[in-house]
Amino acid sequence: MVLIIAQIILILVFLFLIFTIIKQIQILKLEKRFDSFSLLSKTIDEISFFDQLTILINKIILKGSKILKKSSLFVKYAEKYEKYISFEEKGTKEGMDFLSTKFFIVFVFLILSLFTYLINTKNFNFITLLITLIGSFYLLDFFLILKFHQKRKKVEEDLLKAIIIMNNSFKAGRNIIQAIITVKNELDGPIADEFKKIYLDITYGLSLDVVFNRFYDRVKLEDAKYIASSLTLLSKTGGNIVRVFNSIEKSFYNKKKLTNEMKSLTSASLFVFRILIALPFVFTLIIYILNPTYFNPLFEHPLGIALFLIILSLFILYVMIIKKVLKVNME
């Protein structure tokens, strides 16, 4: 009886939320229709329901960040998320906000899981719930890592352009700060964001080699490490910065040319590798469509869950080995 009452309450709350969202969408549509006929529409700055929801979630995350800051363990753990903050977000966002967001996602998945169990009236499965919570905790990490790899790839592609611009600036008689300003003004995207951080570090009084070492720590690119090593030797032994950057530019150009040639030679192997990765997921989807209950034993019995984890581990190991074999090291 208690379970039925709980289900009815949850269904009513869910229907109320859906009704509220639909109503807000209809209001927004009516506002857009009458905007062109109203003189006050352009002067009144009203916040929509979705904006209010976003503001509320941000307040919850910020409140959670303040609570988590009281623990030194969480503060240390949140430091690894600092590299995901762009130059424009500095001062308004910090690593602890990402950790607070992760806990918020876990809470949402926990509510949804409990709601699903109440609606389906199934036996409570602690192992499935634990896997769901662990997966939801690392869900944000997956998107951040994916975004970081895209950013690093873009930085790697544009780094040669930055070196060419800096080298030309040195040849024109400009100093290091003027060269960095030229790069951050003429380029856009992640590379411009990184050179804004480099410029900020230099204005704080850090030496050139330390600045580029910090740049390498953020992007983890061997090309950035090569620049940092060259500038470290330059600061210790002395020398002509134009010759150093001429050498760096020539080295990067030759490396990029060789990398493009190797990519064209290994493109067929990479295509086969991607097909082999996609096939298990395609076959799994086809089997699930034909027989939705086919995989139930894997998740309803501890032995099935253990077998699933073994299969998943072997598949990940296979992907890592093949990627290692196909990877061309240009160093």
C-alpha positions in Angstrom: 0.0 0.0 0.0 2.8 2.4 0.9 4.6 1.6 -2.4 1.4 2.3 -4.4 1.0 5.7 -2.7 4.6 6.5 -3.3 4.2 5.6 -7.0 1.1 7.8 -7.3 2.9 10.8 -5.7 5.9 10.4 -7.9 3.7 10.1 -11.0 1.8 13.2 -10.0 5.0 15.2 -9.4 6.4 14.0 -12.8 3.1 15.0 -14.6 3.2 18.4 -12.8 6.8 19.0 -14.0 5.9 18.0 -17.6 2.8 20.3 -17.5 4.8 23.2 -16.2 7.5 22.8 -18.9 4.8 22.6 -21.6 3.1 25.6 -20.3 6.3 27.6 -20.2 7.1 26.6 -23.8 3.7 27.8 -24.9 4.2 31.1 -23.1 7.5 31.5 -24.8 5.9 30.8 -28.2 3.2 33.4 -27.6 5.8 36.0 -26.5 7.7 35.5 -29.7 4.5 35.9 -31.8 3.6 39.2 -30.1 7.1 40.6 -29.8 6.9 42.3 -33.2 3.6 44.0 -32.2 4.7 45.2 -28.7 6.6 48.3 -27.9 7.6 47.0 -24.4 9.0 43.6 -25.5 12.4 45.1 -26.3 12.7 47.0 -23.0 11.6 44.3 -20.6 14.2 41.8 -19.7 12.4 38.8 -18.4 14.0 35.5 -17.4 12.6 32.4 -19.0 11.8 29.2 -17.1 14.8 27.5 -18.5 17.1 30.4 -17.5 15.6 30.3 -14.0 16.3 26.5 -13.9 19.9 27.1 -15.0 20.4 29.8 -12.4 19.0 27.5 -9.7 21.3 24.7 -10.7 24.3 27.0 -10.7 23.4 28.2 -7.3 23.2 24.6 -6.0 26.6 23.8 -7.6 28.2 26.9 -6.0 26.7 26.1 -2.7 28.0 22.6 -3.0 31.5 24.0 -3.8 31.5 26.0 -0.6 30.6 22.9 1.4 33.2 20.7 -0.3 36.0 23.3 0.2 35.9 22.5 3.9 37.5 19.1 3.1 41.3 19.2 2.2 40.8 15.9 0.4 38.2 17.4 -2.0 40.3 20.5 -2.4 43.3 18.4 -3.5 41.1 16.2 -5.8 39.6 19.3 -7.4 43.0 20.7 -8.4 43.2 18.3 -11.4 40.2 20.1 -13.0 41.9 23.5 -13.1 43.3 22.7 -16.6 39.8 22.6 -18.0 39.1 26.2 -17.1 39.6 28.6 -20.0 41.2 32.1 -19.8 37.8 33.8 -19.9 36.4 31.6 -17.1 39.2 32.4 -14.7 37.9 34.2 -11.6 34.3 33.0 -12.2 34.9 29.2 -12.2 37.2 26.9 -10.3 38.1 23.3 -10.1 35.8 22.7 -7.1 32.8 23.6 -9.3 33.5 20.6 -11.5 33.6 18.3 -8.5 30.3 19.8 -7.1 28.8 19.2 -10.6 29.8 15.6 -10.4 28.0 15.1 -7.1 25.0 16.9 -8.5 24.9 14.5 -11.4 25.1 11.5 -9.0 22.2 12.9 -7.0 20.1 13.3 -10.1 20.9 9.7 -11.3 20.1 8.4 -7.8 16.7 10.1 -7.8 16.0 8.8 -11.4 17.1 5.2 -10.4 14.9 5.2 -7.3 12.0 6.6 -9.3 12.5 3.8 -11.9 12.5 1.1 -9.3 9.3 2.4 -7.8 7.5 2.7 -11.1 8.6 -0.8 -12.3 8.0 -2.4 -8.9 11.2 -4.5 -9.4 13.4 -5.9 -6.6 16.0 -3.5 -5.5 19.4 -4.4 -7.1 22.2 -2.8 -5.1 24.9 -3.8 -7.6 23.1 -2.2 -10.6 22.5 1.0 -8.5 26.2 1.1 -7.5 27.3 0.7 -11.1 24.9 3.5 -12.1 26.2 5.9 -9.4 29.9 5.2 -10.2 29.2 5.7 -13.9 27.3 8.9 -13.3 30.2 10.2 -11.1 32.7 9.8 -13.9 30.2 11.0 -16.7 31.5 14.6 -16.5 35.1 13.3 -16.6 34.3 11.6 -19.9 33.1 14.8 -21.5 35.9 16.9 -20.0 38.6 14.5 -21.3 36.9 14.4 -24.7 36.9 18.2 -24.8 40.5 18.3 -23.5 41.7 16.0 -26.3 39.9 18.1 -28.9 41.5 21.2 -27.5 45.0 19.6 -27.4 44.6 18.5 -31.0 43.6 22.0 -32.1 46.6 23.5 -30.1 48.9 21.0 -31.7 47.6 22.0 -35.2 48.0 25.7 -34.6 51.2 25.7 -32.6 53.3 25.9 -35.8 51.4 29.0 -36.8 52.1 30.6 -33.4 55.8 29.8 -33.7 55.9 31.4 -37.2 54.2 34.5 -36.0 56.6 34.8 -33.0 59.6 34.2 -35.2 58.5 36.9 -37.6 57.9 39.3 -34.7 61.5 38.7 -33.4 62.9 39.3 -36.9 60.9 42.6 -37.0 62.7 43.6 -33.8 59.9 43.0 -31.3 60.4 41.6 -27.8 58.9 38.4 -26.4 55.9 40.1 -24.8 55.0 41.9 -28.1 55.4 38.6 -30.0 53.0 36.8 -27.5 50.5 39.7 -27.8 50.6 39.4 -31.6 49.9 35.6 -31.4 47.0 36.0 -29.0 45.5 38.8 -31.1 46.0 37.2 -34.6 45.0 33.6 -33.8 41.8 32.3 -32.3 40.6 29.2 -30.6 42.4 27.2 -27.9 45.9 28.3 -29.0 44.9 32.0 -28.4 43.5 31.0 -25.0 46.8 29.4 -24.1 48.8 32.4 -25.2 46.6 34.6 -23.1 47.6 32.5 -20.1 51.2 32.7 -21.2 51.0 36.5 -21.4 49.4 36.6 -18.0 52.2 34.5 -16.5 54.8 36.8 -18.0 53.2 39.9 -16.6 53.3 38.2 -13.2 57.1 38.2 -13.6 57.7 34.5 -14.4 60.7 33.7 -16.6 60.2 32.5 -20.2 61.2 28.9 -19.6 58.9 28.6 -16.5 56.0 30.1 -18.5 56.4 27.6 -21.3 56.9 24.7 -18.8 53.5 25.7 -17.4 52.2 25.7 -20.9 53.4 22.2 -21.4 51.8 21.1 -18.1 48.5 22.4 -19.3 48.4 20.8 -22.8 50.8 17.8 -22.4 52.3 18.2 -25.9 55.8 17.1 -26.7 56.1 20.1 -29.0 55.5 22.4 -26.0 58.0 20.5 -24.0 60.6 21.0 -26.8 59.9 24.7 -26.7 60.3 24.8 -23.0 63.6 22.8 -23.1 65.0 25.1 -25.8 64.1 28.3 -23.8 65.5 26.8 -20.6 68.9 26.2 -22.3 68.6 29.7 -23.9 68.1 31.3 -20.5 71.0 29.4 -18.9 73.6 29.5 -21.6 72.5 32.6 -23.5 72.1 32.9 -27.3 70.1 34.4 -30.1 66.4 34.0 -29.7 65.8 34.4 -33.4 68.1 31.5 -34.2 66.4 29.4 -31.6 62.9 30.1 -33.0 64.2 29.5 -36.5 65.4 26.1 -35.4 62.1 25.4 -33.7 60.0 26.5 -36.7 62.1 24.3 -39.1 61.8 21.3 -36.7 58.0 21.7 -36.3 57.5 22.2 -40.1 59.4 19.0 -40.9 57.7 17.1 -38.2 54.2 18.2 -39.4 55.1 17.3 -43.0 56.3 13.8 -41.9 53.2 13.3 -39.7 50.8 14.1 -42.6 52.7 11.6 -44.8 52.4 8.9 -42.2 48.7 9.6 -41.6 48.1 9.1 -45.3 49.9 5.8 -45.2 48.1 4.5 -42.1 44.6 5.8 -43.0 43.5 2.4 -44.3 44.6 0.6 -41.1 42.8 3.2 -38.9 39.6 2.8 -40.9 39.7 -1.0 -40.4 40.4 -0.5 -36.7 37.4 1.8 -36.3 35.2 -0.7 -38.1 36.3 -3.5 -35.8 35.6 -1.3 -32.7 32.1 -0.4 -34.0 31.1 -4.0 -34.9 30.5 -5.3 -31.4 28.2 -2.4 -30.6 26.3 -2.8 -33.9 25.7 -6.5 -33.3 24.7 -5.9 -29.7 22.2 -3.3 -30.8 20.8 -5.7 -33.5 20.4 -8.6 -31.0 18.8 -6.3 -28.5 16.2 -5.1 -31.1 15.4 -8.6 -32.1 15.3 -10.0 -28.6 15.2 -7.3 -25.8 15.5 -10.0 -23.0 18.6 -11.7 -24.5 21.1 -9.9 -22.3 19.0 -10.0 -19.1 21.0 -12.8 -17.5 24.2 -10.7 -17.7 22.7 -8.1 -15.3 20.4 -10.2 -13.1 23.0 -12.6 -11.7 26.4 -11.8 -10.1 28.1 -14.2 -12.4 26.7 -12.5 -15.4 27.8 -9.1 -14.1 31.3 -10.5 -13.5 31.3 -11.9 -17.1 30.2 -8.6 -18.5 33.0 -6.8 -16.7 35.6 -9.3 -18.0 34.3 -8.9 -21.5 34.4 -5.1 -21.2 38.0 -5.2 -19.7 39.2 -7.4 -22.6 37.6 -5.1 -25.2 39.3 -2.1 -23.6 42.6 -3.9 -23.5 42.2 -4.9 -27.2 41.5 -1.2 -28.1 44.6 0.0 -26.1 46.9 -2.6 -27.7 45.7 -1.9 -31.3 46.0 1.8 -30.8 49.5 1.3 -29.4 50.4 -0.7 -32.5 49.0 1.8 -34.9 50.4 4.8 -33.2 53.2 6.4 -35.1 55.8 8.1 -32.8 57.5 11.0 -34.5 60.0 11.7 -31.8 
